[in-house]
Amino acid sequence: MKITVCKTEMDFPGEVGELRDSSDLLENMDAIHARIGEDGYLLLRNFIDREDVLVAKEKFRTEIESANAGSIQINKDYLAYEEEFKKIFESPRLFEFFKRFFGESALTFDFKWLRRVRPDKYTGLHFDNVYMGRGSERLHTVWLPIGDLTPDLGTLVLNVGSHNERKQKLVESYGKMDVDRDKVEGWFSHDPREYSEKYGGQWQTTNFKAGDIVIFTMFTMHCSTLNVTDSDRYSADIRFQPSSNPIDERWYGKDALGHTTVDEPKISMEVFRRNYGI
Ligand SMILES: O=C(O)CCC(=O)C(=O)O
């Protein structure tokens, strides 16, 4: 079938591959580390209680539609109030997993990103490090579909092995950028084919079920498919890191400010890329 990644039509399965399921490795942390080291992500099916996700979806839909809002960022006070969200974003299973993964207790950012992606919208290619790279080098993202998501509605698409670019020019240039400090646009590109032709790696996605999660590194290039339906797509992305590591002050603590340059003009990514020859 044809799917549209950002604005590019591609075959799936084909040019876009199927995400590799790592659920069978869960009891073996060495294998989990080897897999994320190789792929840059972990797909874990049915990790969060499906019914809890569907309850949170109804809550989210009701609130966001009545507020006529787009995506929202929520902080700790809101989470404490909204039990339905806390139950999935701060589930004991996530903390237990990351405790084993880090070899020490885990901490999650107070900020959580809940996305309402409307028809004809998508997320462009980026590394998360450019938005939240001031703290731990072991920070990871957890992406959760809120509901069952097919690629026509909008799914996460990752470039397998792209974090291994770490050693290379892209990670040393774009990857070290900070959208607030450098005042540059965050998305590296809108064109997945141009990226893979230049930097390699296959783009991968899947049909997601409520309860599945994807964990990925700060240097895993990702984006989403275009929402070609007339419904909204709901998802969330949240972050975990070792408790003992430094924390990006924009996203944690009672004085957390979020992005500091939201309304300021940004240098275009086209100019940034030209300057670095990337
Ligand atoms: O859900 C999306 O469309 C994008 C999510 C994302 O960029 C992230 O989790 O970092």
The ligand as an SDF file (V2000), in Angstrom:
LIG
                    3D

 10  9  0  0  0  0  0  0  0  0999 V2000
    3.8680   12.0620   17.3440 O   0  0  0  0  0  0  0  0  0  0  0  0
    4.4870   12.6850   16.4860 C   0  0  0  0  0  0  0  0  0  0  0  0
    3.9900   13.0350   15.4150 O   0  0  0  0  0  0  0  0  0  0  0  0
    5.9020   13.0450   16.7180 C   0  0  0  0  0  0  0  0  0  0  0  0
    6.4320   12.6450   18.0430 C   0  0  0  0  0  0  0  0  0  0  0  0
    7.8060   13.1210   18.2650 C   0  0  0  0  0  0  0  0  0  0  0  0
    8.3820   13.8370   17.4950 O   0  0  0  0  0  0  0  0  0  0  0  0
    8.5080   12.6830   19.4700 C   0  0  0  0  0  0  0  0  0  0  0  0
    7.9830   11.8500   20.1930 O   0  0  0  0  0  0  0  0  0  0  0  0
    9.6320   13.1680   19.6980 O   0  0  0  0  0  0  0  0  0  0  0  0
  1  2  2  0
  2  3  1  0
  2  4  1  0
  4  5  1  0
  5  6  1  0
  6  7  2  0
  6  8  1  0
  8  9  2  0
  8 10  1  0
M  END
$$$$
